[in-house]
Amino acid sequence: MIKLEMLRVFRVVAEQGNLSGAAKELGRTPSAVSMMLAQLEDHIGAPLFETDRKNRLTTMGRLVLEESNRATDAFARSLDAIERHRKSVAGTVRIATVPSATVTLLPEMVLKFRTQYPDVRLEISDVDSAAVHRRIRYEEADIGIVTAPAGENRIADASVIMYDDLGIVSRVDGAIANTPQSDAEQRGWGLLELEPLIANPLCRMVDHPSVEQLLLTCTLEARNTTALMSFVRRGLGATILPRSAIKGQSDDFAFFAPPDFPVRRALLKIANPDRTLTPAALAFWDRLVV
């Protein structure tokens, strides 16, 4: 049976034109190279060189050299592709996160991480908490960031990253923001009745009759925090977001957290307990703290 190593040795000998040069390049003795060439010729059933000096190929030799080049080049490309894939997988961290964390938490985390691990590839997707759990369970993500009501500890193998107040986000020139402070505190979450509600999954964490009723009649919902902020900025209504969502934003937004019915959410990091994190993923996990 002709082996790939036979073709590789033959190719080097043909390129060098002599046994000694080929042996030096291959890191073998001339006798070992000569023996492998003899084995290849025995399998083929015809000589590959016209003379023992190995500097002139026979017709069969030229054909075998052409095929040897193809075979060894293809093998080298395959090895290179495997190595690139190995490095890519080892150096990739897949993060599935709720949209609010993408805007409020991850930019600073990513910046700090990349200063120490500039070659690690980060793949970030923002989905709702249920989808985050699914991706972690089916190993489609290494690290998940989910949201839950503060104080609830129903998620196994989860670690708290931070707590944040939920509140009403509206335009600064809208009816909600221009309600006198005393009236606003009295109405609480009922302030949302002054403008159309732009629903999002966080709204369902507010266990208040006014919010529950508005969700039943709401005609606009979005899951992406950037989209929610854009809708509020365009005057389409108000929404419920964490206080950190408007941190560093323009002066277009007002934030009000009803003091009589405070609602806090927790951001949690999760991973598959049956899967060991890669060193790169573990390094990112350790830095997910506030």
KOLKEMI-221537 format. One record per residue: residue number from 1; residue in one letter; chain; z, x, y of N, C-alpha, C in turn. Coordinates in steps of 0.02 Angstrom, whole numbers, always signed. Example, Ala and Ser with C-alpha at 12.3 -4.5 7.8 and 13.67 -1.06 7.14 Angstrom:
# KOLKEMI-221537
i  aa  ch  n_Z  n_X  n_Y  ca_Z  ca_X  ca_Y  c_Z  c_X  c_Y
1  A  A  +390  +660  -284  +390  +615  -225  +390  +660  -165
2  S  A  +354  +642  -112  +357  +684  -53  +394  +645  +2
END
This chain:
# KOLKEMI-221537
i  aa  ch  n_Z  n_X  n_Y  ca_Z  ca_X  ca_Y  c_Z  c_X  c_Y
1  M  A  +0  +42  -59  +0  +0  +0  +0  +44  +63
2  I  A  -44  +28  +108  -48  +66  +171  +8  +43  +217
3  K  A  +46  +91  +242  +102  +75  +286  +85  +94  +359
4  L  A  +119  +60  +405  +105  +72  +476  +118  +145  +495
5  E  A  +169  +175  +465  +185  +244  +481  +128  +291  +461
6  M  A  +93  +275  +406  +35  +315  +387  -18  +314  +441
7  L  A  -31  +254  +468  -82  +246  +521  -60  +283  +584
8  R  A  +5  +280  +598  +29  +314  +658  +21  +390  +652
9  V  A  +38  +417  +593  +30  +489  +582  -43  +509  +585
10  F  A  -86  +470  +554  -158  +485  +555  -184  +484  +628
11  R  A  -162  +437  +667  -185  +433  +737  -166  +495  +775
12  V  A  -104  +518  +766  -81  +578  +803  -120  +639  +781
13  V  A  -132  +645  +716  -171  +702  +691  -241  +701  +720
14  A  A  -272  +642  +721  -340  +637  +747  -342  +654  +822
15  E  A  -290  +634  +858  -288  +649  +930  -275  +723  +943
16  Q  A  -233  +754  +901  -216  +824  +911  -271  +871  +884
17  G  A  -305  +849  +831  -358  +889  +802  -334  +943  +756
18  N  A  -269  +946  +741  -242  +995  +693  -173  +972  +669
19  L  A  -153  +999  +613  -89  +978  +583  -28  +1004  +622
20  S  A  -32  +1064  +646  +27  +1094  +680  +44  +1056  +744
21  G  A  -7  +1040  +784  +6  +1003  +846  +33  +933  +832
22  A  A  +5  +901  +781  +28  +834  +762  +99  +836  +736
23  A  A  +114  +888  +695  +182  +894  +667  +233  +903  +722
24  K  A  +215  +943  +773  +261  +954  +829  +274  +889  +867
25  E  A  +221  +851  +880  +230  +788  +917  +270  +737  +876
26  L  A  +259  +736  +811  +293  +687  +768  +363  +709  +748
27  G  A  +379  +773  +760  +445  +798  +740  +451  +807  +665
28  R  A  +396  +825  +633  +395  +835  +561  +366  +903  +545
29  T  A  +370  +922  +482  +339  +985  +460  +265  +972  +446
30  P  A  +222  +1023  +454  +151  +1015  +438  +140  +991  +367
31  S  A  +181  +1014  +320  +172  +993  +250  +186  +919  +241
32  A  A  +236  +893  +277  +253  +822  +272  +197  +780  +301
33  V  A  +167  +803  +357  +111  +767  +387  +51  +768  +341
34  S  A  +38  +826  +311  -18  +833  +265  -10  +787  +204
35  M  A  +51  +781  +180  +64  +738  +122  +51  +665  +138
36  M  A  +72  +643  +197  +62  +573  +216  -12  +558  +226
37  L  A  -49  +606  +254  -122  +597  +261  -155  +590  +193
38  A  A  -132  +631  +146  -160  +629  +78  -146  +561  +46
39  Q  A  -86  +534  +58  -69  +468  +30  -114  +414  +60
40  L  A  -127  +419  +125  -170  +370  +158  -241  +373  +130
41  E  A  -267  +435  +122  -335  +442  +94  -338  +417  +23
42  D  A  -285  +427  -16  -284  +401  -85  -288  +325  -85
43  H  A  -252  +292  -39  -253  +219  -35  -322  +194  -14
44  I  A  -353  +229  +33  -418  +208  +58  -473  +225  +9
45  G  A  -465  +281  -26  -514  +301  -76  -572  +340  -46
46  A  A  -561  +370  +13  -613  +410  +45  -581  +458  +93
47  P  A  -613  +517  +104  -584  +565  +152  -591  +540  +223
48  L  A  -542  +560  +265  -542  +539  +335  -565  +595  +381
49  F  A  -561  +657  +357  -583  +714  +396  -637  +752  +358
50  E  A  -684  +782  +394  -739  +818  +362  -717  +885  +336
51  T  A  -667  +915  +368  -642  +981  +346  -566  +980  +344
52  D  A  -538  +1032  +315  -465  +1037  +311  -434  +1052  +380
53  R  A  -475  +1072  +428  -448  +1087  +494  -430  +1024  +533
54  K  A  -451  +965  +510  -433  +900  +539  -459  +891  +610
55  N  A  -514  +923  +626  -540  +916  +694  -604  +875  +698
56  R  A  -629  +852  +640  -689  +810  +639  -679  +753  +591
57  L  A  -687  +691  +616  -677  +632  +575  -740  +613  +537
58  T  A  -731  +587  +478  -787  +558  +441  -802  +489  +470
59  T  A  -855  +458  +446  -871  +390  +469  -814  +343  +453
60  M  A  -786  +350  +393  -729  +309  +374  -669  +326  +419
61  G  A  -661  +390  +436  -607  +411  +478  -610  +379  +547
62  R  A  -671  +374  +574  -678  +343  +641  -660  +269  +638
63  L  A  -679  +236  +584  -662  +165  +576  -587  +156  +569
64  V  A  -556  +198  +528  -484  +193  +517  -446  +209  +581
65  L  A  -472  +257  +621  -438  +274  +684  -440  +215  +732
66  E  A  -495  +181  +735  -501  +122  +779  -449  +69  +759
67  E  A  -445  +57  +694  -397  +7  +670  -324  +32  +679
68  S  A  -315  +96  +670  -248  +125  +680  -225  +117  +752
69  N  A  -271  +128  +798  -254  +119  +869  -233  +47  +883
70  R  A  -271  +0  +855  -254  -71  +865  -186  -87  +836
71  A  A  -174  -65  +775  -112  -82  +740  -51  -51  +774
72  T  A  -55  +13  +791  +3  +46  +821  +15  +23  +893
73  D  A  -39  +8  +930  -30  -19  +997  +3  -88  +995
74  A  A  -19  -130  +948  +10  -196  +941  +84  -191  +922
75  F  A  +100  -145  +877  +170  -136  +857  +212  -112  +916
76  A  A  +185  -67  +956  +222  -42  +1014  +234  -98  +1064
77  R  A  +183  -141  +1074  +192  -197  +1120  +245  -246  +1095
78  S  A  +245  -256  +1029  +295  -301  +1000  +366  -273  +1010
79  L  A  +374  -209  +997  +440  -178  +1007  +462  -183  +1080
80  D  A  +414  -172  +1125  +430  -176  +1197  +450  -247  +1216
81  A  A  +415  -296  +1189  +431  -366  +1205  +500  -384  +1178
82  I  A  +515  -361  +1117  +581  -375  +1088  +636  -343  +1130
83  E  A  +625  -282  +1152  +675  -247  +1192  +685  -281  +1259
84  R  A  +630  -303  +1290  +636  -338  +1354  +675  -403  +1345
85  H  A  +660  -438  +1291  +696  -501  +1278  +770  -488  +1266
86  R  A  +785  -435  +1228  +854  -419  +1214  +892  -405  +1279
87  K  A  +863  -366  +1323  +896  -350  +1386  +902  -412  +1430
88  S  A  +850  -454  +1429  +852  -514  +1470  +907  -561  +1447
89  V  A  +913  -573  +1381  +964  -618  +1356  +1034  -590  +1369
90  A  A  +1042  -526  +1357  +1108  -495  +1368  +1127  -495  +1441
91  G  A  +1077  -493  +1484  +1091  -488  +1556  +1079  -552  +1594
92  T  A  +1080  -609  +1559  +1069  -673  +1592  +1131  -716  +1585
93  V  A  +1151  -748  +1640  +1206  -795  +1638  +1180  -863  +1660
94  R  A  +1186  -912  +1616  +1162  -980  +1630  +1220  -1023  +1651
95  I  A  +1215  -1051  +1711  +1270  -1089  +1740  +1246  -1160  +1754
96  A  A  +1280  -1209  +1726  +1267  -1279  +1740  +1325  -1305  +1783
97  T  A  +1309  -1335  +1839  +1362  -1352  +1886  +1348  -1418  +1921
98  V  A  +1402  -1451  +1942  +1393  -1511  +1982  +1365  -1490  +2050
99  P  A  +1325  -1534  +2082  +1290  -1514  +2144  +1336  -1491  +2200
100  S  A  +1394  -1522  +2207  +1438  -1503  +2263  +1461  -1431  +2257
101  A  A  +1471  -1406  +2196  +1491  -1336  +2187  +1434  -1289  +2204
102  T  A  +1372  -1311  +2192  +1315  -1269  +2209  +1314  -1254  +2284
103  V  A  +1333  -1303  +2323  +1331  -1295  +2396  +1394  -1261  +2423
104  T  A  +1452  -1280  +2396  +1515  -1259  +2427  +1546  -1197  +2396
105  L  A  +1537  -1188  +2331  +1573  -1136  +2295  +1530  -1076  +2276
106  L  A  +1472  -1089  +2248  +1433  -1036  +2217  +1402  -985  +2264
107  P  A  +1380  -1003  +2324  +1349  -951  +2366  +1393  -890  +2376
108  E  A  +1457  -900  +2391  +1502  -843  +2401  +1515  -807  +2335
109  M  A  +1523  -846  +2281  +1535  -816  +2216  +1476  -773  +2194
110  V  A  +1416  -799  +2203  +1356  -762  +2183  +1349  -699  +2224
111  L  A  +1363  -704  +2289  +1358  -645  +2332  +1405  -590  +2309
112  K  A  +1466  -606  +2293  +1515  -557  +2270  +1494  -528  +2202
113  F  A  +1470  -572  +2158  +1451  -550  +2091  +1393  -501  +2093
114  R  A  +1344  -516  +2135  +1283  -475  +2137  +1296  -406  +2167
115  T  A  +1348  -399  +2207  +1363  -332  +2233  +1385  -285  +2177
116  Q  A  +1415  -313  +2124  +1438  -272  +2068  +1390  -273  +2009
117  Y  A  +1352  -327  +2002  +1306  -334  +1946  +1237  -354  +1971
118  P  A  +1203  -310  +2007  +1139  -327  +2038  +1083  -340  +1987
119  D  A  +1090  -315  +1926  +1036  -322  +1877  +1044  -383  +1832
120  V  A  +1100  -418  +1838  +1111  -477  +1796  +1072  -536  +1826
121  R  A  +1036  -570  +1783  +998  -629  +1804  +1043  -691  +1800
122  L  A  +1045  -729  +1854  +1084  -791  +1857  +1037  -851  +1858
123  E  A  +1046  -897  +1812  +1007  -958  +1809  +1054  -1016  +1822
124  I  A  +1046  -1049  +1879  +1092  -1102  +1901  +1055  -1168  +1904
125  S  A  +1083  -1218  +1872  +1055  -1286  +1874  +1110  -1334  +1895
126  D  A  +1094  -1379  +1942  +1144  -1428  +1964  +1129  -1496  +1933
127  V  A  +1177  -1521  +1896  +1173  -1585  +1861  +1241  -1619  +1866
128  D  A  +1247  -1680  +1841  +1312  -1713  +1845  +1358  -1687  +1790
129  S  A  +1422  -1706  +1794  +1472  -1678  +1748  +1456  -1692  +1676
130  A  A  +1430  -1752  +1661  +1413  -1769  +1592  +1359  -1723  +1565
131  A  A  +1309  -1709  +1606  +1255  -1664  +1585  +1281  -1592  +1577
132  V  A  +1328  -1572  +1619  +1358  -1505  +1612  +1392  -1499  +1543
133  H  A  +1431  -1549  +1525  +1464  -1548  +1460  +1414  -1544  +1403
134  R  A  +1359  -1581  +1409  +1308  -1580  +1356  +1278  -1511  +1350
135  R  A  +1262  -1481  +1406  +1230  -1414  +1404  +1276  -1362  +1374
136  I  A  +1340  -1367  +1389  +1388  -1321  +1360  +1394  -1333  +1285
137  R  A  +1398  -1396  +1265  +1406  -1413  +1195  +1347  -1390  +1153
138  Y  A  +1286  -1397  +1180  +1226  -1378  +1143  +1203  -1307  +1159
139  E  A  +1246  -1269  +1191  +1233  -1198  +1206  +1170  -1188  +1248
140  E  A  +1158  -1235  +1293  +1103  -1228  +1340  +1127  -1196  +1406
141  A  A  +1192  -1185  +1411  +1222  -1151  +1469  +1282  -1112  +1444
142  D  A  +1297  -1057  +1478  +1354  -1015  +1460  +1418  -1039  +1493
143  I  A  +1412  -1057  +1557  +1470  -1078  +1597  +1454  -1144  +1629
144  G  A  +1502  -1189  +1629  +1494  -1254  +1662  +1546  -1263  +1717
145  I  A  +1526  -1297  +1770  +1573  -1315  +1823  +1570  -1391  +1831
146  V  A  +1626  -1423  +1819  +1629  -1496  +1822  +1682  -1518  +1871
147  T  A  +1681  -1581  +1888  +1729  -1608  +1934  +1771  -1661  +1899
148  A  A  +1834  -1668  +1919  +1879  -1717  +1889  +1933  -1734  +1941
149  P  A  +1962  -1793  +1935  +2018  -1810  +1980  +2074  -1759  +1973
150  A  A  +2101  -1737  +2029  +2156  -1689  +2027  +2215  -1718  +1989
151  G  A  +2246  -1677  +1947  +2303  -1700  +1910  +2286  -1724  +1840
152  E  A  +2223  -1739  +1828  +2203  -1760  +1761  +2188  -1698  +1718
153  N  A  +2215  -1698  +1660  +2205  -1640  +1616  +2176  -1664  +1549
154  R  A  +2121  -1700  +1555  +2090  -1729  +1496  +2036  -1683  +1466
155  I  A  +2020  -1629  +1500  +1966  -1586  +1477  +1996  -1524  +1443
156  A  A  +1985  -1518  +1378  +2012  -1461  +1342  +1974  -1398  +1360
157  D  A  +2008  -1341  +1357  +1977  -1275  +1369  +1947  -1271  +1439
158  A  A  +1976  -1305  +1487  +1952  -1302  +1556  +2003  -1266  +1599
159  S  A  +1978  -1230  +1649  +2022  -1195  +1696  +2005  -1217  +1767
160  V  A  +2056  -1229  +1806  +2046  -1253  +1875  +2021  -1196  +1919
161  I  A  +1968  -1209  +1955  +1943  -1161  +2004  +1974  -1175  +2072
162  M  A  +1974  -1239  +2092  +2001  -1257  +2157  +2013  -1333  +2160
163  Y  A  +2054  -1353  +2209  +2063  -1423  +2225  +2034  -1436  +2294
164  D  A  +2013  -1498  +2305  +1983  -1515  +2370  +1993  -1589  +2384
165  D  A  +2001  -1606  +2448  +2007  -1676  +2468  +1939  -1709  +2470
166  L  A  +1936  -1771  +2446  +1877  -1812  +2456  +1886  -1854  +2518
167  G  A  +1830  -1865  +2553  +1834  -1904  +2614  +1766  -1933  +2631
168  I  A  +1764  -1969  +2686  +1703  -2001  +2710  +1665  -1952  +2754
169  V  A  +1602  -1942  +2738  +1559  -1899  +2779  +1508  -1944  +2815
170  S  A  +1507  -1938  +2881  +1462  -1980  +2920  +1434  -1940  +2979
171  R  A  +1387  -1969  +3014  +1361  -1937  +3074  +1413  -1941  +3130
172  V  A  +1414  -1890  +3172  +1464  -1889  +3226  +1451  -1943  +3278
173  D  A  +1390  -1968  +3280  +1375  -2019  +3330  +1371  -2089  +3299
174  G  A  +1395  -2096  +3237  +1392  -2160  +3203  +1454  -2202  +3214
175  A  A  +1452  -2263  +3186  +1507  -2310  +3196  +1572  -2285  +3165
176  I  A  +1568  -2252  +3107  +1629  -2228  +3074  +1663  -2174  +3116
177  A  A  +1625  -2125  +3137  +1654  -2069  +3174  +1681  -2091  +3242
178  N  A  +1654  -2143  +3270  +1676  -2165  +3336  +1729  -2220  +3335
179  T  A  +1755  -2234  +3276  +1811  -2280  +3271  +1874  -2245  +3295
180  P  A  +1913  -2277  +3338  +1976  -2246  +3362  +2020  -2224  +3304
181  Q  A  +2056  -2169  +3313  +2095  -2139  +3260  +2144  -2188  +3228
182  S  A  +2178  -2227  +3270  +2227  -2274  +3244  +2194  -2328  +3201
183  D  A  +2136  -2353  +3223  +2100  -2403  +3184  +2074  -2373  +3118
184  A  A  +2050  -2311  +3123  +2024  -2277  +3063  +2078  -2269  +3011
185  E  A  +2137  -2248  +3032  +2192  -2239  +2984  +2213  -2305  +2954
186  Q  A  +2208  -2359  +2993  +2227  -2424  +2967  +2176  -2450  +2916
187  R  A  +2112  -2439  +2930  +2060  -2464  +2885  +2052  -2420  +2823
188  G  A  +2066  -2356  +2830  +2060  -2310  +2773  +1991  -2309  +2744
189  W  A  +1984  -2316  +2678  +1919  -2314  +2645  +1876  -2373  +2665
190  G  A  +1908  -2424  +2694  +1870  -2481  +2719  +1823  -2463  +2775
191  L  A  +1832  -2404  +2806  +1786  -2381  +2858  +1714  -2379  +2833
192  L  A  +1705  -2368  +2769  +1637  -2364  +2741  +1599  -2429  +2751
193  E  A  +1633  -2484  +2764  +1600  -2548  +2774  +1562  -2550  +2841
194  L  A  +1575  -2501  +2885  +1542  -2500  +2951  +1471  -2472  +2947
195  E  A  +1455  -2436  +2893  +1388  -2408  +2885  +1366  -2416  +2813
196  P  A  +1301  -2414  +2799  +1278  -2418  +2730  +1307  -2360  +2689
197  L  A  +1325  -2375  +2628  +1351  -2323  +2584  +1294  -2288  +2548
198  I  A  +1294  -2222  +2550  +1249  -2182  +2509  +1290  -2158  +2450
199  A  A  +1279  -2188  +2393  +1321  -2175  +2334  +1305  -2109  +2302
200  N  A  +1355  -2081  +2268  +1347  -2022  +2226  +1403  -2024  +2175
201  P  A  +1400  -1983  +2122  +1451  -1987  +2069  +1523  -1979  +2093
202  L  A  +1534  -1942  +2147  +1602  -1933  +2171  +1633  -1998  +2197
203  C  A  +1591  -2045  +2218  +1616  -2109  +2244  +1658  -2145  +2191
204  R  A  +1641  -2135  +2127  +1675  -2170  +2074  +1744  -2140  +2059
205  M  A  +1760  -2086  +2091  +1827  -2058  +2085  +1876  -2090  +2133
206  V  A  +1850  -2129  +2180  +1893  -2162  +2229  +1909  -2232  +2203
207  D  A  +1968  -2240  +2176  +1989  -2303  +2146  +2018  -2349  +2200
208  H  A  +1973  -2372  +2243  +1994  -2414  +2299  +1949  -2476  +2301
209  P  A  +1976  -2536  +2314  +1936  -2597  +2313  +1875  -2596  +2359
210  S  A  +1883  -2567  +2418  +1826  -2565  +2465  +1769  -2524  +2437
211  V  A  +1784  -2467  +2409  +1732  -2425  +2380  +1701  -2458  +2319
212  E  A  +1742  -2487  +2277  +1716  -2520  +2218  +1668  -2576  +2236
213  Q  A  +1685  -2615  +2288  +1641  -2670  +2309  +1576  -2644  +2338
214  L  A  +1580  -2592  +2378  +1520  -2564  +2409  +1472  -2534  +2357
215  L  A  +1500  -2506  +2304  +1458  -2479  +2251  +1417  -2533  +2216
216  L  A  +1444  -2594  +2214  +1408  -2649  +2182  +1346  -2670  +2221
217  T  A  +1348  -2661  +2287  +1292  -2683  +2329  +1252  -2626  +2359
218  C  A  +1270  -2565  +2341  +1236  -2506  +2368  +1163  -2504  +2345
219  T  A  +1118  -2486  +2391  +1046  -2483  +2375  +1018  -2412  +2380
220  L  A  +1060  -2362  +2391  +1037  -2293  +2396  +1088  -2248  +2362
221  E  A  +1064  -2208  +2316  +1108  -2161  +2281  +1073  -2095  +2271
222  A  A  +1110  -2041  +2277  +1083  -1974  +2266  +1136  -1932  +2232
223  R  A  +1115  -1881  +2195  +1162  -1838  +2160  +1165  -1768  +2189
224  N  A  +1114  -1749  +2225  +1112  -1683  +2254  +1146  -1682  +2322
225  T  A  +1192  -1635  +2332  +1230  -1633  +2394  +1186  -1621  +2454
226  T  A  +1137  -1578  +2447  +1091  -1565  +2503  +1054  -1628  +2522
227  A  A  +1032  -1667  +2473  +998  -1730  +2487  +1045  -1779  +2522
228  L  A  +1106  -1783  +2499  +1155  -1828  +2530  +1166  -1811  +2603
229  M  A  +1174  -1746  +2617  +1184  -1725  +2686  +1123  -1740  +2729
230  S  A  +1064  -1732  +2700  +1003  -1747  +2737  +999  -1822  +2754
231  F  A  +1018  -1864  +2706  +1016  -1936  +2717  +1066  -1957  +2771
232  V  A  +1125  -1927  +2769  +1175  -1942  +2821  +1149  -1919  +2889
233  R  A  +1120  -1860  +2891  +1095  -1833  +2954  +1041  -1878  +2983
234  R  A  +1001  -1908  +2941  +947  -1952  +2964  +972  -2022  +2983
235  G  A  +1036  -2034  +2976  +1064  -2098  +2996  +1056  -2153  +2945
236  L  A  +1048  -2135  +2880  +1039  -2185  +2829  +1105  -2214  +2804
237  G  A  +1160  -2185  +2826  +1225  -2211  +2806  +1276  -2156  +2799
238  A  A  +1332  -2172  +2766  +1386  -2124  +2755  +1397  -2116  +2680
239  T  A  +1431  -2063  +2661  +1443  -2051  +2590  +1512  -2022  +2580
240  I  A  +1529  -2007  +2518  +1594  -1977  +2501  +1581  -1908  +2471
241  L  A  +1612  -1858  +2501  +1603  -1789  +2479  +1668  -1751  +2488
242  P  A  +1676  -1694  +2457  +1735  -1652  +2469  +1734  -1622  +2538
243  R  A  +1792  -1607  +2564  +1797  -1577  +2631  +1756  -1514  +2636
244  S  A  +1755  -1474  +2583  +1720  -1410  +2585  +1645  -1419  +2594
245  A  A  +1619  -1479  +2580  +1547  -1490  +2584  +1520  -1481  +2655
246  I  A  +1561  -1497  +2704  +1537  -1492  +2774  +1562  -1428  +2808
247  K  A  +1597  -1386  +2770  +1620  -1323  +2799  +1559  -1280  +2815
248  G  A  +1555  -1257  +2876  +1500  -1215  +2897  +1437  -1253  +2912
249  Q  A  +1438  -1320  +2906  +1380  -1360  +2922  +1376  -1369  +2998
250  S  A  +1322  -1400  +3021  +1313  -1410  +3093  +1363  -1462  +3118
251  D  A  +1362  -1473  +3182  +1408  -1522  +3213  +1382  -1593  +3205
252  D  A  +1333  -1604  +3161  +1306  -1671  +3151  +1353  -1716  +3112
253  F  A  +1401  -1685  +3076  +1441  -1724  +3028  +1514  -1730  +3050
254  A  A  +1544  -1786  +3031  +1615  -1797  +3039  +1645  -1809  +2970
255  F  A  +1707  -1788  +2960  +1741  -1796  +2896  +1807  -1832  +2908
256  F  A  +1820  -1883  +2868  +1883  -1921  +2874  +1911  -1934  +2805
257  A  A  +1972  -1909  +2792  +2007  -1921  +2729  +2063  -1971  +2743
258  P  A  +2058  -2032  +2719  +2109  -2083  +2732  +2178  -2059  +2711
259  P  A  +2225  -2055  +2758  +2291  -2028  +2741  +2333  -2075  +2698
260  D  A  +2317  -2140  +2701  +2358  -2188  +2662  +2338  -2191  +2589
261  F  A  +2279  -2166  +2572  +2254  -2168  +2503  +2217  -2102  +2488
262  P  A  +2254  -2047  +2485  +2220  -1982  +2476  +2191  -1976  +2406
263  V  A  +2133  -1946  +2402  +2099  -1933  +2338  +2080  -1860  +2336
264  R  A  +2102  -1825  +2286  +2084  -1755  +2277  +2045  -1747  +2213
265  R  A  +1999  -1700  +2216  +1962  -1685  +2155  +1974  -1612  +2137
266  A  A  +1966  -1596  +2073  +1972  -1528  +2049  +1904  -1505  +2025
267  L  A  +1888  -1443  +2040  +1830  -1410  +2010  +1855  -1369  +1952
268  L  A  +1826  -1380  +1894  +1847  -1347  +1833  +1790  -1305  +1804
269  K  A  +1807  -1249  +1774  +1757  -1210  +1738  +1768  -1219  +1664
270  I  A  +1714  -1227  +1627  +1718  -1239  +1555  +1668  -1194  +1519
271  A  A  +1682  -1182  +1456  +1636  -1144  +1413  +1644  -1171  +1342
272  N  A  +1597  -1156  +1300  +1599  -1178  +1231  +1652  -1137  +1193
273  P  A  +1705  -1168  +1168  +1758  -1130  +1134  +1734  -1097  +1070
274  D  A  +1678  -1120  +1043  +1653  -1092  +980  +1603  -1036  +991
275  R  A  +1594  -1017  +1054  +1544  -966  +1070  +1576  -912  +1112
276  T  A  +1564  -850  +1095  +1591  -793  +1134  +1545  -778  +1192
277  L  A  +1574  -775  +1252  +1534  -760  +1311  +1509  -688  +1309
278  T  A  +1449  -677  +1333  +1423  -609  +1339  +1464  -573  +1393
279  P  A  +1463  -506  +1394  +1499  -470  +1446  +1480  -492  +1517
280  A  A  +1415  -506  +1528  +1394  -528  +1594  +1422  -596  +1611
281  A  A  +1420  -643  +1563  +1447  -710  +1575  +1523  -707  +1585
282  L  A  +1556  -665  +1546  +1629  -659  +1553  +1647  -631  +1622
283  A  A  +1607  -584  +1646  +1620  -556  +1713  +1612  -610  +1767
284  F  A  +1562  -653  +1759  +1554  -707  +1808  +1611  -758  +1802
285  W  A  +1630  -774  +1741  +1686  -820  +1729  +1749  -797  +1764
286  D  A  +1764  -733  +1757  +1826  -706  +1786  +1825  -709  +1862
287  R  A  +1766  -711  +1892  +1761  -713  +1965  +1758  -784  +1993
288  L  A  +1758  -834  +1949  +1757  -903  +1971  +1828  -926  +1989
289  V  A  +1854  -898  +2042  +1920  -917  +2066  +1917  -921  +2142
290  V  A  +1963  -960  +2170  +1966  -966  +2243  +2034  -942  +2266
END
